[in-house]
Amino acid sequence: MSSAAAPPFRVAVIGGARASEAECKAAEQLGSELAAAGAVVICGGHGGVMEAVSRGANKAGGLTVGILPGSDAEAANPWITLPLPSGMGEARNALVVRTAEAVVAVGGEWGTLSEIALARKMKVSVASLGVPPLEELGLESLDTPEEAAVWALERALEGRKADR
């Protein structure tokens, strides 16, 4: 009997609903890189960085999961493959990072900071693509979407090995 194939890596990409053009461009490319590597991209499902990463992953043929704060699946951005309405408001940030094996922040504000804090508390690896929301956090800073994708997939693999 052969064993089942390993499930795809789950990488959360977090960042602001209001994002700069540069942040959106980086997030879209990161989504594309992650999808090309076979990872599932998880985000909050709305606009800004979340929409950009979803668009990149979706266009590259990847699966995108949006964990929405409200109860309406239709509120997801058009690039989300699987909208999951939580009805939890901002508390859904815990689900975004808990469902991931690695987290990459792209810009962001207070919501992103809450996700970073929750991920770190849950011992999920977190890095920032570009300048982190608060430089004093000591997050690893990654320079390119390609570097961020490689980092995330390596940390997801390390997490799987540690769970065994």
Summary of the structure (lengths in Angstrom):
residues: 164
radius of gyration: 14.4
end to end distance: 21.2
largest distance: 51.2
contacts: 600
relative contact order: 0.19
helix: 45%
strand: 20%
